[in-house]
Amino acid sequence: MPDDYRPYVDVPPPGLIAPEPTDRVVIGCAEPVGLALAIDLAQPGVARVVLDDSNFVSVGNRAVCWSRHRQRHGPGGDSGPALLGCRTNPDRRSMLMSFTIATWNINSVRLRAGSVARLLQVHAPDVLCLQECKSPVELFPAEGFAALGYSHIVARGQKGYNGVAILSKLPLQDAGATDFAGLGHARHVAARLPNGVVIHNCYVPAGGDIPDREQNVKFGQKLDFLTQMRDAFHADRPARAILVGDLNIAPREDDVWSHKQLLKIVSHTPVEVAHLAETQDAGRWVDITRQDIPQGMLYSWWSYRSAEWDSADKGRRLDHIWATPDIATAAHSSHILRTARGWDGPSDHVPVFATFDL
């Protein structure tokens, strides 16, 4: 937290913001944790706190921040969010917000629109990045997601294959897409948040079954895709950026159920791991999931071929959230929603989450 942000201790009644004598606005609220804030700037210098169930603050030229930690409001008071001060800067148009991002290979967004809706309703990430949507953009079930508060969508699609989409409660600006390896596939899309952070949503080719580009064209395409990503990040090093998606590689020994048994299996071969590492290094990307959870077995994918996926637990961590170093330290609360693998008609992947305070 910047030094010029000061905690507001004496909490006013719910829904009230203190007047602004100079350039500082202080916010207080005794409502339960989990309610977020929005600001009504109808009156200059005085704003009214409006509570809703989102996780961000949209405030124009004001930047609002608050702690997720619980705090007591006076003797015997109810526990609530420890809200922090807000400084007004007429020249600052970016937002300071806390937002949660999730990535999920949904394996057909139309077939599993109900599962997506369930995730949005129950777990409510601010931004959800989907891969393998298998839908042209014009047939994407956007209206149903907009009804749940996700009215901002940036997507690239194609019939029956691939497809990537970013759904958001926050406004999005389309930041383009790159056809890595020139495959003509909808495997990348980027969007910019109001605070300037760029989100890259990527779906790296799976690579087929044989880890040899001479025998398997798809494996060569996978390596070429990663090489071109690497070269793009070398040429234009990203900043204030997040990269998420199904990268189809489990890089660490504890990202797979058996390192030795999977060394010759596509997704964990040394050549794939090396290509992914080069791509990561080119953008100086930080693996946020492993920054938060540095030790232990982690999986985000379990094969359809295993009926007893949970008890057998032969998983791999194929889905990732990366961030550039300038914002990586703002990330926290990473987790993988393993239970989604047991939902009705599931994808073989599950959602991966991280929260950023920016």
C-alpha positions in Angstrom: 0.0 0.0 0.0 1.4 3.4 -0.9 2.6 5.5 2.1 0.2 8.3 1.4 -2.8 6.1 2.0 -4.0 6.2 5.6 -6.4 3.9 7.3 -9.7 5.5 8.4 -10.4 4.4 12.0 -13.6 6.1 13.1 -16.2 4.3 11.0 -19.2 6.4 9.9 -22.6 5.0 9.4 -23.0 2.4 6.5 -23.2 4.0 3.1 -21.6 7.3 4.0 -18.4 8.9 2.9 -16.7 11.7 4.7 -16.5 15.2 3.1 -13.4 16.1 1.3 -11.7 19.1 3.0 -8.6 18.9 0.8 -7.5 16.2 -1.6 -8.3 13.2 0.6 -11.4 11.1 0.8 -11.8 8.6 3.6 -14.2 5.7 3.4 -15.8 3.8 6.2 -18.3 1.0 6.3 -19.5 -1.4 8.9 -21.2 -3.7 6.5 -20.2 -7.4 6.4 -17.1 -8.6 4.6 -17.7 -9.5 1.0 -19.6 -6.4 0.0 -17.7 -4.1 -2.3 -18.0 -0.4 -3.0 -18.9 1.9 -5.8 -18.8 5.7 -5.7 -21.5 8.1 -6.8 -19.7 11.3 -7.7 -22.9 13.4 -8.3 -21.8 15.9 -5.6 -18.3 17.3 -5.9 -16.3 16.6 -2.8 -18.9 14.3 -1.3 -19.6 10.8 -2.5 -22.1 8.2 -1.3 -20.9 4.7 -0.8 -23.1 2.2 -2.7 -22.8 -1.5 -1.7 -23.1 -4.3 -4.2 -21.7 -7.8 -4.6 -18.9 -7.0 -7.0 -15.2 -6.9 -6.1 -14.1 -3.6 -7.6 -14.6 0.1 -7.4 -15.2 2.2 -10.5 -14.5 5.8 -9.5 -13.4 7.9 -12.5 -10.6 10.1 -11.3 -10.5 8.6 -7.8 -8.7 5.5 -6.8 -10.1 3.5 -4.0 -8.5 0.7 -2.0 -9.4 -1.4 0.9 -8.1 -4.3 2.9 -9.6 -7.7 2.7 -8.8 -8.3 6.4 -11.6 -8.2 9.0 -11.6 -5.5 11.6 -13.6 -4.7 14.7 -15.6 -1.5 14.6 -15.5 -0.4 18.2 -16.2 -2.4 21.4 -18.5 -5.3 20.6 -19.0 -4.0 17.1 -19.6 -6.2 14.1 -16.6 -7.4 12.1 -16.3 -5.9 8.6 -13.8 -4.9 6.0 -11.0 -2.7 7.0 -11.4 0.1 4.4 -8.6 2.4 3.6 -8.3 6.0 2.4 -8.7 7.3 -1.1 -6.7 10.1 -2.6 -8.1 12.4 -5.3 -5.9 13.3 -8.2 -7.5 15.3 -11.0 -4.8 14.1 -13.4 -5.2 10.4 -12.5 -7.8 8.6 -14.6 -6.8 5.1 -13.7 -8.4 3.0 -11.0 -6.9 1.3 -8.1 -8.9 -1.9 -7.7 -8.8 -5.4 -6.3 -10.0 -7.9 -8.9 -10.0 -11.7 -9.2 -9.2 -13.4 -12.5 -10.0 -17.0 -13.4 -8.9 -19.1 -16.4 -10.8 -22.2 -17.6 -10.6 -24.4 -20.6 -14.3 -25.0 -20.9 -14.3 -27.5 -23.8 -17.3 -26.0 -25.6 -18.9 -22.9 -24.1 -22.3 -23.6 -25.5 -22.4 -27.1 -24.3 -21.3 -26.0 -20.8 -22.9 -22.6 -20.6 -24.6 -23.9 -17.4 -21.3 -24.7 -15.8 -19.9 -21.2 -16.7 -23.0 -19.6 -15.2 -22.6 -21.7 -12.1 -19.0 -20.5 -11.7 -20.0 -16.9 -12.3 -22.8 -17.0 -9.8 -21.1 -19.0 -7.0 -17.5 -18.0 -7.3 -17.9 -14.6 -9.1 -14.5 -13.8 -10.5 -14.3 -10.3 -11.9 -12.7 -11.6 -15.1 -13.1 -15.0 -16.6 -10.9 -16.2 -19.4 -12.2 -19.2 -21.4 -10.4 -21.4 -23.8 -11.5 -24.0 -26.3 -14.9 -22.3 -26.6 -15.6 -24.1 -29.9 -18.0 -21.4 -31.1 -18.0 -18.6 -33.6 -18.2 -15.2 -31.9 -21.8 -14.6 -33.2 -23.0 -17.8 -31.6 -21.3 -17.2 -28.2 -24.0 -17.3 -25.4 -23.1 -13.7 -24.3 -26.6 -12.7 -23.3 -26.9 -15.2 -20.5 -23.5 -14.2 -19.1 -24.4 -10.5 -19.4 -27.6 -11.1 -17.3 -25.2 -12.3 -14.5 -23.3 -9.1 -14.6 -20.6 -10.0 -17.2 -21.6 -7.5 -19.9 -18.1 -7.0 -21.2 -16.8 -9.6 -23.6 -13.8 -9.8 -25.9 -13.5 -12.9 -28.0 -12.2 -14.7 -31.0 -13.9 -17.8 -32.2 -14.3 -20.4 -34.9 -16.7 -23.2 -35.6 -16.1 -26.4 -33.7 -12.5 -25.8 -32.6 -10.4 -23.6 -30.4 -11.8 -20.2 -29.5 -10.9 -17.8 -26.6 -13.0 -15.3 -24.7 -12.6 -12.9 -21.9 -15.8 -12.2 -19.8 -15.7 -9.3 -17.4 -17.7 -7.2 -14.9 -15.1 -4.5 -15.6 -15.1 -2.6 -18.9 -12.7 -4.1 -21.5 -11.0 -2.6 -24.5 -10.2 -5.1 -27.2 -6.3 -5.2 -27.4 -6.2 -7.4 -30.5 -5.2 -11.0 -31.2 -2.1 -12.7 -32.6 -2.1 -15.8 -34.8 1.1 -17.4 -33.4 2.6 -19.9 -35.8 0.2 -18.8 -38.6 -2.2 -21.6 -38.0 -5.3 -19.6 -38.6 -6.6 -20.7 -35.2 -8.5 -18.6 -32.6 -6.0 -19.2 -29.9 -5.1 -15.8 -28.5 -7.0 -12.6 -27.6 -6.0 -9.7 -25.4 -8.1 -7.0 -23.6 -7.2 -3.9 -21.6 -8.8 -3.1 -18.2 -9.6 0.5 -17.2 -6.4 0.6 -15.1 -4.3 -0.2 -18.1 -3.5 -3.8 -17.3 -3.5 -6.0 -20.4 -4.8 -9.5 -20.1 -3.6 -12.1 -22.6 -5.8 -15.2 -22.9 -3.9 -18.0 -24.7 -4.7 -21.5 -25.8 -1.5 -23.3 -26.8 -2.0 -26.3 -29.1 -2.1 -29.7 -27.3 0.4 -31.2 -29.7 -1.0 -34.6 -30.4 0.2 -37.9 -29.0 3.7 -38.3 -30.3 6.4 -36.0 -29.0 8.3 -35.8 -32.3 7.8 -33.0 -34.8 9.0 -35.3 -37.7 6.4 -37.9 -37.0 3.7 -35.5 -35.7 2.8 -32.2 -37.4 0.7 -31.1 -34.4 3.7 -31.4 -32.0 5.8 -29.2 -34.4 2.9 -26.6 -34.4 2.9 -26.5 -30.7 6.6 -25.8 -30.5 6.4 -23.2 -33.2 3.5 -21.5 -31.4 5.6 -21.2 -28.3 8.6 -20.0 -30.2 6.7 -17.2 -31.8 5.2 -16.2 -28.4 8.8 -16.1 -27.1 9.9 -14.0 -30.0 7.0 -11.6 -29.7 7.8 -11.0 -26.0 11.4 -10.5 -26.8 10.5 -7.9 -29.4 7.9 -6.1 -27.3 8.5 -6.9 -23.7 5.2 -6.8 -21.8 4.5 -4.5 -18.8 1.5 -4.3 -16.5 0.2 -7.5 -18.1 -1.3 -10.8 -17.1 -1.1 -13.9 -19.2 -3.5 -16.8 -18.6 -4.8 -19.9 -20.3 -4.4 -23.5 -21.1 -0.8 -23.6 -22.0 -0.9 -27.4 -22.4 2.4 -27.9 -20.5 3.0 -29.0 -17.0 6.5 -27.6 -16.4 7.4 -28.8 -12.9 7.9 -32.2 -11.4 5.1 -31.5 -8.9 2.8 -30.3 -11.7 2.2 -34.0 -12.7 1.2 -37.1 -10.9 4.4 -38.9 -11.9 7.4 -37.1 -13.3 9.2 -40.2 -14.4 6.2 -41.8 -16.1 5.4 -38.6 -18.0 8.8 -37.6 -19.3 7.9 -39.0 -22.7 4.3 -38.0 -22.7 3.2 -34.8 -24.5 2.7 -32.0 -22.1 5.6 -32.8 -19.8 8.5 -33.7 -22.2 11.8 -31.8 -21.7 11.6 -30.1 -25.1 8.1 -28.7 -24.3 9.1 -27.6 -20.8 12.2 -25.9 -22.3 10.1 -24.0 -24.9 7.7 -22.9 -22.2 10.5 -21.7 -20.0 12.0 -19.7 -22.9 8.6 -18.1 -23.5 8.2 -17.2 -19.8 11.7 -15.8 -19.6 11.3 -13.7 -22.7 8.4 -11.8 -21.0 9.9 -12.1 -17.6 6.6 -13.6 -16.6 6.1 -14.7 -13.0 4.1 -17.9 -12.4 1.5 -16.5 -10.0 0.1 -19.8 -8.9 3.5 -21.1 -7.9 4.4 -17.8 -6.3 1.5 -18.2 -4.0 1.7 -22.0 -3.7 5.4 -22.8 -4.1 5.3 -26.4 -2.9 3.1 -29.5 -3.4 1.3 -31.3 -6.1 -1.0 -29.1 -8.1 -3.3 -30.2 -11.0 -5.8 -28.4 -13.2 -6.6 -31.3 -15.6 -7.6 -34.9 -15.3 -8.2 -37.1 -18.3 -11.7 -38.2 -19.4 -10.2 -41.7 -19.8 -10.0 -42.1 -16.1 -13.5 -42.7 -14.7 -12.2 -42.6 -11.1 -10.4 -39.3 -11.7 -10.6 -38.2 -8.1 -9.3 -41.3 -6.4 -6.7 -42.1 -9.1 -5.7 -38.4 -9.1 -3.5 -38.7 -12.2 -3.6 -35.0 -12.9 -1.4 -32.3 -14.6 -1.2 -28.5 -14.1 -1.8 -27.4 -17.7 -3.6 -24.1 -16.9 -1.6 -21.1 -15.7 -1.7 -17.5 -14.6 1.4 -15.4 -15.2 2.1 -11.7 -14.5 4.8 -9.3 -15.4 7.2 -8.4 -12.5 5.9 -4.9 -12.1 2.5 -6.2 -10.9 3.3 -9.8 -9.7 3.8 -8.7 -6.1 0.2 -7.4 -6.1 -1.1 -11.0 -6.7 -2.4 -13.3 -4.0 -5.1 -15.8 -3.1 -4.3 -18.3 -5.9 -6.3 -21.5 -5.9 -7.6 -24.2 -8.2 -11.3 -25.2 -8.1 -10.7 -29.0 -8.2 -14.4 -29.7 -7.3 -15.5 -28.4 -10.8 -14.1 -31.6 -12.3 -16.9 -33.4 -10.5 -19.7 -31.2 -11.8 -22.3 -32.7 -14.2 -20.9 -33.0 -17.7 -17.6 -31.5 -16.7 -14.7 -30.2 -18.7 -11.5 -32.1 -18.2 -10.0 -28.8 -17.0 -10.9 -26.9 -13.9 -10.8 -23.1 -13.2 -7.6 -21.5 -11.8 -7.9 -18.2 -9.8 -5.7 -15.4 -8.6 -6.5 -11.9 -7.1 -4.6 -8.7 -7.9 -4.7 -5.5 -5.8 -3.8 -2.8 -8.3 
